[in-house]
Amino acid sequence: MEEFVGGLWHRFITRAARQTYPEAAVSLSEVERMAGVMFRAFGGDPGLRVTAAAHEHHGARRRWLARVAHVDDTVAHARRDAQTLSLPPSLDLFPDKTANRDLYLWLIAQAAATHEGEAAWIVACQQATLNTLARFPGMRPRYQRLVDAVLALRLPVDKMPADEAAAEAAIRQALTEPGSVDHLPAAKHPPQPVPLWVYPSPAAQDAAPRRADSDLDSDDGAESGDSQDASQKRRKAKREDAPTGHNALILPFRAESLLSFGEYVKVNRGLDDDPEANAGFADDLDEIAIANDGQRTASKVRFDLDLPSEAVDDIPLREGILLPEWDWKQRVLKPDQCSLTVLEPKDAAPCTLPDRLARPARKVRRQLEAIAPGRRWLRNQPDGSEADIDACLRAMADHKAGHRVGELASYLACERRERDLATLVLADLSMSTDAWVDNEARVIDVIKDSLMLFSEALAAINDRFALYGFSSRRRDHIRFSRIKDFAERHGPNVLGRIHALRPGYYTRMGASIRQATHILQRHPAALRLLLILSDGKPNDLDHYEGRYGIEDTRHSLIEARKAGLKPFCVTIDKEGAGYLPHLFGPDGFMVVRKPSELPLVLPKLYSRLTED
């Protein structure tokens, strides 16, 4: 009975204390696609990714009912740093759903006008507001409505201590008259959160020590690109040194500490196949501290942690094909940063096309043969292999009619038309391709079927093409698999190499694109197509993650276009529309929603890309 009454009281006091409107809530997932498009349309950095902000304690004064109910003590600030634009997971401040959506729109516009600087945060937020209103005057009425609504939700100034009242008055003035406040008066408690401002990114924390090389060489299970859990929630985190367990001071045992997550604990997972087995504990933590214990693991607990990136080492490499890499922070192309090795699939025995692909192959071949160049007869030629009977009859009729006949053009000439193009297909063979598409096939199986059908069709119409695959394990071990080069004829050997393809490691895409560019440059043609098959973002075990990998890949594509190539990406990543426009442009990619359809989509796309 006591538990039942306690539950009723908890629900009652929580509803009474919260000043939110769940029925009018707008979640980030509803506006996520629009947020990315609007942020770039407003002139924001196209390399940033949009993610949900982490909840954190604000420490500001709350209403007495909120203190009794222990609510409203955390807030998800809108923030922008060098790699991400973090927005609140949901907004339910206002009773009108349109107003909550307008708040998202304002935060996106302000983030596009925000610039990193050393000014105080209240000054920086005011300057960002002024920049937004100057660039987008049409936002001014909307901003004014939002200011009036936000001011009505804040604690009254007359019910605060003098020091907090002065700070609150300054914030209110900064909202109504942006640019008029040059500092925030000091107070005992932090000011109440301001939902209209994009807060500056927190200070970067020291990076944790690097793991030993032997640890990095181990297979860590999932790819770094799959770092988010099922909730797509970003957690606040920090790096700590691993406790040694040898403490000089012996503290008395307290039984209540058994129920606390404040102590260091190792999280175990029962199955490597279940990445979410024990992930639920993270929802009970305000901040996750991670440490390197120096031990290898066969798998990972996957979270999207709000951690600073590790330092980039600049040790040049001395073996393999040395390739440069773009450092987006220093804005310099560092030479000899990657080592690439050209390989052939192991145990690749010659084989024929599988019976299950025979019928699709005939269909695809007929589709491409419709656009294949053929022979045509040119009439009225002064020389040729056959007589043009129609031209001869017209010339004779003109002569009989008394018309003067000039030089006779009474022959048919046969002209063979050929398309001047070269195509290189670059397939992603990372470990994520080992995932299952359905109950019958994995991603790697779909890629192999696509390459088989595609190569069969191109060989039938005599187009020049080459097939390569790639994966990586850090910058010193990039695997570039040669399946077919331009000089080799398509046949059982090529089909055998395709059949022998296996999932590799990670996706260091920039170096592979540079190597493919070098290969295509040696084959002059009017159209040189670089077709990339991928299933996710660029990533690797080292620093090649997030913005670094995206920007290096983008720079490699810029180099390819300068070399006269036409890059195009086909991906089965459902989130590809969020970052691929920054890499390939709005018309330079295609997202295949059903991976099983890739084998038939690829030839159709090829015919569209190569049509005159």
TORSEMAR-898670 format. One line per 5 residues: number of its first residue (from 1); their letters; for each residue x, y, z of C-alpha. Coordinates in pm, whole numbers. Layout:
# TORSEMAR-898670
NUM	a	X/Y/Z  ...
***
This chain:
# TORSEMAR-898670
1	meefv	0/0/0  281/237/87  445/174/-250  117/234/-435  52/564/-255
6	gglwh	411/668/-315  374/607/-685  58/816/-698  228/1100/-509  530/1086/-737
11	rfitr	319/1111/-1052  108/1392/-905  396/1607/-781  598/1552/-1100  310/1664/-1324
16	aarqt	246/1964/-1102  612/2068/-1093  697/2036/-1460  616/2340/-1670  621/2159/-2001
21	ypeaa	364/2057/-2260  427/1699/-2378  125/1707/-2608  290/1990/-2807  641/1842/-2804
26	vslse	856/1843/-3118  1138/1590/-3124  1470/1628/-3302  1397/1316/-3506  1100/1500/-3662
31	verma	1311/1793/-3779  1653/1625/-3813  1651/1607/-4192  1519/1963/-4216  1776/2080/-3960
36	gvmfr	2071/1969/-4170  1930/2122/-4488  1834/2450/-4318  2168/2479/-4138  2358/2453/-4467
41	afggd	2108/2679/-4646  2164/2943/-4378  2537/2933/-4456  2650/2697/-4178  2954/2475/-4203
46	pglrv	2846/2186/-4430  3087/1948/-4256  2905/1953/-3922  2669/1673/-3829  2346/1729/-3637
51	taaah	2310/1527/-3318  2111/1526/-2995  2261/1728/-2709  2351/1566/-2379  2155/1652/-2065
56	ehhga	2364/1821/-1796  2304/1979/-1455  2263/2355/-1481  2281/2441/-1107  2044/2737/-1143
61	rrrwl	1770/2837/-902  1445/2647/-946  1088/2693/-823  1018/2537/-484  780/2280/-633
66	arvah	1048/2166/-880  1291/2124/-591  1039/1914/-399  974/1694/-702  1346/1680/-802
71	vddtv	1274/1784/-1162  1404/2047/-1404  1758/2018/-1267  1907/1920/-1604  1898/2083/-1946
76	aharr	2011/1992/-2297  2178/2308/-2425  2206/2374/-2797  2579/2376/-2868  2812/2395/-3163
81	daqtl	3171/2279/-3180  3415/2200/-3458  3248/1869/-3546  2884/1870/-3437  2576/2086/-3401
86	slpps	2402/1956/-3089  2032/2040/-3052  1791/1947/-2770  1646/1596/-2818  1296/1746/-2789
91	ldlfp	1131/2080/-2721  808/2109/-2523  848/2452/-2359  542/2608/-2520  179/2494/-2543
96	dktan	182/2558/-2918  362/2299/-3130  437/2562/-3393  625/2770/-3135  839/2471/-3038
101	rdlyl	919/2410/-3404  1001/2780/-3447  1247/2749/-3158  1427/2470/-3341  1437/2686/-3653
106	wliaq	1578/2983/-3460  1849/2769/-3298  1952/2636/-3638  1971/2986/-3786  2168/3116/-3488
111	aaath	2410/2822/-3501  2481/2905/-3867  2572/3261/-3764  2778/3161/-3458  3155/3193/-3474
116	egeaa	3404/3053/-3226  3579/3324/-3026  3723/3412/-2689  3448/3655/-2583  3236/3590/-2273
121	wivac	2948/3356/-2343  2678/3619/-2289  2857/3854/-2530  2906/3575/-2786  2538/3477/-2770
126	qqatl	2426/3834/-2820  2660/3874/-3115  2526/3554/-3271  2171/3689/-3227  2265/4017/-3396
131	ntlar	2434/3830/-3682  2128/3613/-3731  1884/3907/-3738  2113/4100/-3974  2148/3811/-4218
136	fpgmr	1783/3704/-4199  1561/4007/-4126  1252/3793/-4177  1336/3609/-3854  1287/3921/-3639
141	pryqr	908/3883/-3575  957/3515/-3494  1243/3597/-3258  1035/3858/-3080  751/3611/-3025
146	lvdav	996/3357/-2886  1154/3614/-2652  815/3711/-2509  726/3344/-2455  1061/3261/-2291
151	lalrl	1054/3563/-2058  713/3454/-1933  860/3118/-1827  1156/3256/-1629  1157/3321/-1255
156	pvdkm	1056/3679/-1161  1344/3909/-1075  1176/4038/-758  1177/3688/-603  1554/3642/-627
161	padea	1847/3750/-409  2015/4072/-517  2313/3909/-692  2099/3661/-889  1845/3935/-968
166	aaeaa	2120/4148/-1126  2232/3854/-1342  1873/3775/-1444  1809/4140/-1533  2119/4139/-1753
171	irqal	2001/3825/-1937  1654/3971/-1990  1809/4288/-2133  2039/4082/-2356  1736/3898/-2494
176	tepgs	1525/4207/-2562  1814/4432/-2670  2092/4211/-2809  2435/4371/-2785  2355/4598/-2491
181	vdhlp	2515/4382/-2218  2894/4354/-2204  2926/4128/-1897  2723/3908/-1664  2717/4014/-1297
186	aakhp	2857/3752/-1060  2608/3551/-853  2606/3262/-610  2415/3035/-848  2446/3010/-1227
191	pqpvp	2172/3186/-1425  1869/2999/-1552  1923/2832/-1889  1836/3043/-2193  1671/2819/-2455
196	lwvyp	1712/3086/-2726  2092/3078/-2720  2341/2839/-2873  2586/2787/-2590  2961/2771/-2658
201	spaaq	3124/2428/-2660  3271/2318/-2325  3644/2342/-2279  3835/2057/-2440  3965/1802/-2194
206	daapr	4298/1629/-2204  4295/1326/-2427  4342/988/-2268  4673/808/-2322  4686/609/-2641
211	radsd	4638/236/-2626  4935/16/-2697  4997/-79/-3059  4923/-440/-2976  4580/-338/-2852
216	ldsdd	4505/-138/-3161  4592/-434/-3376  4317/-639/-3216  3977/-672/-3377  3751/-453/-3166
221	gaesg	3422/-586/-3295  3199/-315/-3437  3316/-35/-3659  3368/307/-3511  3099/439/-3739
226	dsqda	2844/233/-3542  2911/417/-3219  2554/512/-3143  2318/298/-2946  1954/234/-3025
231	sqkrr	1831/554/-2861  2056/776/-3074  2122/971/-2754  2444/1158/-2694  2593/1109/-2346
236	kakre	2813/1352/-2157  3150/1191/-2088  3502/1252/-1965  3831/1065/-1966  3984/933/-1644
241	daptg	4283/724/-1545  4194/364/-1464  4198/297/-1087  4476/67/-973  4287/-81/-680
246	hnali	4583/-13/-447  4469/265/-217  4680/365/80  4372/492/270  4122/228/381
251	lpfra	3772/371/402  3496/210/606  3249/-3/410  2912/155/344  2629/-71/234
256	eslls	2448/206/43  2740/231/-199  2628/-100/-346  2337/83/-507  2549/365/-648
261	fgeyv	2709/392/-990  2956/651/-859  3228/389/-814  3447/245/-1089  3285/-62/-1243
266	kvnrg	3370/-283/-1537  3079/-347/-1771  3061/-704/-1895  2861/-831/-2187  2742/-1185/-2217
271	ldddp	2737/-1206/-2598  2949/-1037/-2861  2646/-1040/-3092  2439/-823/-2857  2579/-467/-2860
276	eanag	2296/-337/-2641  2315/-604/-2369  2407/-377/-2077  2376/-36/-2237  2076/64/-2025
281	faddl	2292/160/-1727  2405/474/-1911  2062/635/-1872  2117/642/-1495  2445/833/-1516
286	deiai	2480/1211/-1544  2832/1177/-1683  3017/869/-1808  3386/843/-1720  3586/607/-1938
291	andgq	3938/477/-1877  4193/266/-2059  4275/-45/-1858  4533/-169/-2108  4344/-490/-2182
296	rtask	4213/-621/-2511  3844/-665/-2561  3656/-878/-2807  3368/-635/-2827  3241/-294/-2723
301	vrfdl	2951/-131/-2544  2847/131/-2797  2758/485/-2698  2779/821/-2869  3011/991/-2618
306	dlpse	3071/1365/-2609  3452/1330/-2588  3733/1537/-2740  3922/1367/-3022  4265/1221/-2958
311	avddi	4583/1386/-3086  4703/1302/-3435  5050/1159/-3468  5262/1282/-3758  5512/998/-3794
316	plreg	5572/944/-4168  5549/592/-4308  5814/410/-4509  5651/110/-4674  5378/36/-4926
321	illpe	5229/297/-5162  5261/623/-4968  4967/860/-5001  4888/1200/-4847  4605/1281/-4609
326	wdwkq	4416/1604/-4551  4431/1752/-4199  4121/1969/-4179  4225/2137/-3854  4561/2255/-3988
331	rvlkp	4418/2285/-4341  4720/2118/-4497  4773/1808/-4711  5027/1602/-4518  5248/1391/-4746
336	dqcsl	5322/1021/-4691  5063/977/-4417  4904/655/-4541  5048/325/-4660  4839/136/-4914
341	tvlep	4901/-222/-5026  4751/-366/-5343  4623/-721/-5285  4429/-990/-5465  4150/-1190/-5300
346	kdaap	4289/-1503/-5139  4194/-1848/-5274  4021/-1697/-5577  3950/-1999/-5798  3801/-1930/-6144
351	ctlpd	3426/-1980/-6155  3122/-1906/-6367  2822/-1687/-6305  2592/-1848/-6044  2270/-1995/-6182
356	rlarp	2056/-1766/-5964  2209/-1463/-6142  2169/-1595/-6498  1823/-1449/-6555  1900/-1108/-6395
361	arkvr	2220/-1098/-6601  2028/-1141/-6928  1788/-863/-6823  2065/-625/-6731  2259/-706/-7049
366	rqlea	1957/-621/-7264  1915/-289/-7081  2272/-182/-7144  2281/-312/-7500  2008/-60/-7578
371	iapgr	2255/221/-7510  2560/44/-7651  2718/198/-7962  2656/17/-8290  2714/55/-8663
376	rwlrn	2526/291/-8885  2519/347/-9262  2601/691/-9397  2423/776/-9725  2530/996/-10018
381	qpdgs	2903/938/-9963  3162/996/-10241  3327/667/-10145  3214/358/-9964  3182/-18/-9956
386	eadid	2841/-41/-10128  2641/156/-10380  2364/385/-10260  2077/271/-10485  1851/560/-10384
391	aclra	2121/817/-10464  2187/654/-10802  1817/661/-10896  1787/1028/-10796  2098/1118/-11001
396	madhk	1961/931/-11308  1619/1098/-11279  1783/1441/-11255  1995/1366/-11563  1690/1254/-11765
401	aghrv	1505/1569/-11660  1784/1786/-11792  1921/1898/-11461  2290/1932/-11425  2434/1666/-11202
406	gelas	2746/1751/-11002  2991/1515/-10840  2820/1188/-10770  2782/1080/-10406  2640/738/-10467
411	ylace	2797/516/-10203  2710/384/-9858  2979/403/-9592  2959/200/-9269  3065/388/-8958
416	rrerd	3133/219/-8625  3053/442/-8327  3235/389/-7998  3187/552/-7659  3500/708/-7518
421	latlv	3471/628/-7147  3645/441/-6867  3481/330/-6542  3642/227/-6213  3419/70/-5947
426	ladls	3549/106/-5590  3365/-119/-5342  3365/-77/-4964  3474/-407/-4806  3475/-297/-4442
431	mstda	3362/-523/-4158  3017/-362/-4154  2945/-545/-4481  2925/-863/-4271  2583/-744/-4144
436	wvdne	2273/-924/-4265  2040/-752/-4509  1768/-1011/-4460  1742/-1377/-4365  1918/-1486/-4684
441	arvid	2204/-1249/-4761  2461/-1020/-4604  2574/-682/-4734  2892/-837/-4875  2678/-1090/-5067
446	vikds	2475/-807/-5219  2797/-626/-5320  2937/-942/-5483  2613/-998/-5678  2621/-634/-5790
451	lmlfs	2980/-659/-5913  2908/-983/-6100  2602/-846/-6280  2768/-514/-6348  3084/-670/-6492
456	ealaa	2884/-913/-6708  2681/-629/-6855  2979/-401/-6921  3174/-681/-7082  2881/-751/-7315
461	indrf	2883/-392/-7448  3267/-370/-7458  3298/-76/-7221  3633/-33/-7047  3608/-89/-6671
466	alygf	3806/-191/-6362  3696/-328/-6024  3866/-266/-5689  3774/-302/-5321  3915/-142/-5009
471	ssrrr	3928/-159/-4631  4176/-40/-4368  4314/-87/-4021  4468/249/-3933  4670/457/-4175
476	dhirf	4960/212/-4205  4751/-81/-4327  4514/10/-4611  4406/-290/-4818  4336/-217/-5185
481	srikd	4197/-533/-5344  4248/-570/-5719  3954/-755/-5870  3995/-651/-6235  4217/-389/-6395
486	faerh	4161/-218/-6727  4404/-443/-6918  4239/-770/-6814  3948/-925/-6999  3639/-1019/-6806
491	gpnvl	3606/-1391/-6749  3612/-1676/-6494  3919/-1535/-6319  3742/-1206/-6246  3426/-1384/-6131
496	griha	3640/-1602/-5903  3797/-1295/-5739  3455/-1142/-5684  3329/-1465/-5530  3631/-1473/-5295
501	lrpgy	3573/-1124/-5150  3543/-1115/-4771  3463/-837/-4520  3777/-653/-4413  3827/-395/-4140
506	ytrmg	3747/-22/-4149  3672/247/-4409  3962/487/-4473  3802/619/-4788  4026/915/-4874
511	asirq	4343/714/-4945  4152/459/-5154  3993/732/-5364  4337/888/-5424  4475/554/-5543
516	athil	4173/502/-5770  4227/852/-5908  4588/767/-5997  4472/454/-6180  4202/634/-6379
521	qrhpa	4439/917/-6473  4648/667/-6670  4349/586/-6893  4254/895/-7094  3891/908/-7202
526	alrll	3625/1168/-7266  3437/1043/-6958  3615/883/-6663  3364/761/-6406  3464/676/-6047
531	lilsd	3175/476/-5902  3195/417/-5525  2985/153/-5347  2962/219/-4972  2755/126/-4670
536	gkpnd	2856/394/-4420  3070/691/-4321  3449/702/-4349  3605/575/-4024  3904/393/-3881
541	ldhye	4058/289/-3549  4276/597/-3509  4188/964/-3550  4008/896/-3881  3664/944/-3730
546	grygi	3388/1202/-3753  3486/1531/-3912  3845/1425/-3984  3741/1133/-4206  3465/1331/-4375
551	edtrh	3694/1621/-4465  3977/1398/-4590  3732/1211/-4813  3590/1539/-4942  3937/1669/-5024
556	sliea	4022/1348/-5212  3704/1391/-5418  3801/1750/-5498  4136/1618/-5623  3954/1359/-5836
561	rkagl	3736/1624/-5999  4041/1841/-6072  4193/1538/-6244  3893/1523/-6478  3708/1237/-6308
566	kpfcv	3337/1214/-6237  3288/1066/-5886  2954/918/-5790  2854/728/-5475  2594/457/-5432
571	tidke	2522/380/-5067  2285/170/-4862  2339/390/-4555  1997/529/-4462  2167/829/-4300
576	gagyl	2372/900/-4612  2161/1200/-4711  2296/1381/-4404  2665/1384/-4504  2692/1276/-4870
581	phlfg	2584/1616/-5014  2891/1766/-4843  3112/1503/-5008  2964/1446/-5354  2727/1738/-5407
586	pdgfm	2348/1725/-5432  2352/1521/-5756  2658/1308/-5689  2510/1023/-5486  2221/780/-5459
591	vvrkp	2081/619/-5142  1941/270/-5207  1676/212/-4941  1654/-163/-5002  2004/-312/-5021
596	selpl	1874/-623/-5195  1786/-405/-5498  2146/-284/-5546  2240/-544/-5813  1963/-421/-6045
601	vlpkl	1992/-51/-5955  2362/-29/-6041  2334/-100/-6419  2040/139/-6454  2240/409/-6279
606	ysrlt	2537/340/-6507  2327/387/-6818  2204/723/-6683  2552/845/-6589  2709/753/-6924
611	ed	2436/855/-7167  2539/1122/-7416
***
